[in-house]
Structure formats: structure tokens, C-alpha cells
Amino acid sequence: MTLEAERLAQIKANVEFALQEFRELADKDVSLDADSVAWVEGFIESARGRYVGVDGGVPSGLIGLIGSYLGEAIIAETNGQWVEDEAGGLGVAFPNGDIVFPFTKVEKQFDMGVAGGESILSFYTVAVSYIAVGGLRDVAPAGERS
């Protein structure tokens, strides 16, 4: 189901705040594109050390800011929209019915890191280039390929 206006406004405010902060930290233009997502991925990697093994872990507000940013970056390149699933999880739904969950991916990268196989840049690329256009639906399971 689509999000209520108040929750969507909070996501948009998070994105504006994140962009402002990222631009100051990066000392360059950070926007809603692949190059900027790559920079944010590096930011997560450098910040991970501050939270791994620390009581309380990564602040939920930081995951919220970066998850909002990542979702809006995906939406900027697709016809996606914010939705909430049955369990209350926020995701980006595409016209083909597929949904991706940017907040979950951000949390996974903080937990596991790129070395552990979690990359918001790869997530962004797959979401934009394959999932949003139904590309993964066209791939037959390994046993069914001719």
C-alpha cells in the first residue's frame, strides 16, 4: 500500500538533510545518482567501525537517513514509489509489482560490510537495471536453461 502523506514527507525531509550533510562531508555535489550512491557506500564503510560491537549498534536515525536517500535514488531512476508491506516495512515498488527494501539493505551493509557481500551500490544497480524493468523475471532457473 502507498504511504500516507506525512510519512512520505518525512522521507523527503530525510533525503534533503542527508544530501546537505553528504555534500558537506564529500566537499562535492552529492545527488541521487550512481556516482553519489558509490560515495555513500564508502561513507557507510568508513562509519561501520564506529558501530560494530558497540552497545546499541548503528543508530536507527542514520539507517533511516541513508535508507531514505537510497530509496529516493532508486525512485529517481525508475517509476517506483514508496510503499509499506504487510509487516510495516518500507520499500520501493515498481510498476511490475516487484519491491526492493533500501532500509534493510543499508542495515545489512552496516552489519556485514562490502567485504561481507553487502553493497548498496550493487543493490541500486540491480534495482534500477534489472528489477525495475522485470529483467530478473526473464532469467530461467539454472536447471531450465537450454
C-alpha positions as CSV (number, residue, x, y, z in Angstrom):
1,M,0.0,0.0,0.0
2,T,1.2,3.5,-0.7
3,L,2.4,5.7,2.1
4,E,0.4,8.3,3.9
5,A,1.4,11.9,3.1
6,E,3.0,12.6,6.5
7,R,5.3,9.6,6.3
8,L,6.3,10.4,2.7
9,A,7.1,14.0,3.8
10,Q,9.4,12.6,6.5
11,I,11.3,10.5,3.9
12,K,11.6,13.6,1.7
13,A,12.9,15.7,4.6
14,N,15.4,12.9,5.5
15,V,16.7,12.9,1.9
16,E,17.2,16.7,1.8
17,F,19.0,16.6,5.2
18,A,21.1,13.6,4.0
19,L,22.1,15.4,0.8
20,Q,23.1,18.5,2.6
21,E,25.2,16.6,5.1
22,F,26.8,14.4,2.4
23,R,27.7,17.4,0.3
24,E,29.5,19.0,3.2
25,L,31.3,15.8,4.1
26,A,32.2,15.0,0.5
27,D,33.1,18.5,-0.4
28,K,31.4,17.8,-3.8
29,D,28.0,17.6,-5.3
30,V,26.2,14.5,-4.0
31,S,22.9,13.8,-5.7
32,L,20.5,10.9,-6.4
33,D,22.7,9.1,-9.0
34,A,25.0,6.1,-9.2
35,D,28.2,8.0,-8.6
36,S,26.8,9.5,-5.4
37,V,25.4,6.2,-4.2
38,A,29.0,4.9,-4.6
39,W,30.2,7.7,-2.4
40,V,27.6,7.0,0.2
41,E,28.6,3.3,0.2
42,G,32.1,4.4,1.0
43,F,30.8,6.6,3.8
44,I,29.0,3.6,5.3
45,E,32.2,1.5,5.1
46,S,34.2,4.2,6.9
47,A,31.5,4.7,9.5
48,R,31.0,1.0,10.2
49,G,34.0,0.8,12.6
50,R,32.3,3.3,14.9
51,Y,29.3,1.0,15.5
52,V,30.4,-2.6,15.1
53,G,30.4,-4.2,18.5
54,V,29.2,-1.1,20.3
55,D,26.1,-1.3,22.5
56,G,23.1,-0.1,20.6
57,G,24.8,-0.6,17.2
58,V,24.1,1.7,14.3
59,P,21.7,4.5,15.3
60,S,18.3,3.9,13.6
61,G,18.2,7.5,12.6
62,L,21.4,7.0,10.5
63,I,19.9,4.0,8.8
64,G,16.7,6.0,8.3
65,L,18.5,8.8,6.6
66,I,20.6,6.7,4.3
67,G,17.7,4.3,3.6
68,S,15.6,7.3,2.6
69,Y,18.4,8.6,0.4
70,L,18.9,5.2,-1.3
71,G,15.2,4.7,-1.9
72,E,14.9,8.1,-3.5
73,A,17.9,7.5,-5.6
74,I,16.2,4.4,-7.0
75,I,12.9,6.2,-7.5
76,A,14.8,9.0,-9.4
77,E,15.9,6.4,-12.0
78,T,12.7,4.4,-12.2
79,N,8.9,4.7,-12.0
80,G,9.0,3.4,-8.4
81,Q,7.1,4.7,-5.4
82,W,7.3,4.2,-1.7
83,V,5.1,1.5,-0.2
84,E,4.6,-0.2,3.1
85,D,4.4,-4.0,3.2
86,E,2.1,-6.1,5.5
87,A,4.7,-6.2,8.2
88,G,5.2,-2.4,8.1
89,G,8.5,-2.5,6.1
90,L,9.1,0.4,3.8
91,G,10.1,-0.4,0.3
92,V,10.1,0.9,-3.3
93,A,7.6,-0.8,-5.5
94,F,7.9,-0.8,-9.3
95,P,5.1,-0.9,-11.9
96,N,5.8,-4.6,-12.5
97,G,4.9,-5.3,-8.9
98,D,8.4,-6.1,-7.6
99,I,9.5,-4.3,-4.4
100,V,13.0,-3.6,-3.0
101,F,13.8,-2.6,0.6
102,P,16.5,0.1,0.8
103,F,16.4,0.4,4.6
104,T,17.1,-3.3,5.1
105,K,20.0,-3.1,2.6
106,V,21.6,-0.2,4.4
107,E,21.3,-2.0,7.7
108,K,22.9,-5.1,6.1
109,Q,25.8,-3.2,4.8
110,F,26.4,-1.6,8.2
111,D,26.3,-5.1,9.7
112,M,28.3,-7.1,7.2
113,G,30.1,-4.6,5.0
114,V,31.1,-4.8,1.4
115,A,33.6,-7.5,2.2
116,G,30.8,-9.5,3.7
117,G,28.8,-9.2,0.5
118,E,26.5,-6.3,1.2
119,S,26.7,-3.3,-1.1
120,I,24.2,-0.5,-1.5
121,L,25.8,0.3,-4.9
122,S,25.2,-3.2,-6.2
123,F,21.7,-3.1,-4.7
124,Y,21.0,0.2,-6.5
125,T,22.4,-1.1,-9.8
126,V,20.4,-4.3,-9.7
127,A,17.2,-2.5,-8.6
128,V,17.5,0.1,-11.4
129,S,18.8,-2.1,-14.2
130,Y,17.1,-5.4,-13.6
131,I,14.3,-5.5,-11.0
132,A,12.5,-2.3,-12.1
133,V,12.4,-3.4,-15.7
134,G,11.5,-7.0,-14.9
135,G,14.9,-8.3,-16.1
136,L,15.2,-10.9,-13.3
137,R,11.9,-12.4,-14.4
138,D,13.4,-13.2,-17.8
139,V,16.1,-15.3,-16.3
140,A,15.2,-19.0,-16.2
141,P,16.4,-21.1,-13.2
142,A,19.7,-22.9,-13.9
143,G,18.1,-26.2,-14.5
144,E,15.6,-24.8,-17.1
145,R,18.1,-23.1,-19.4
146,S,18.5,-24.7,-22.8
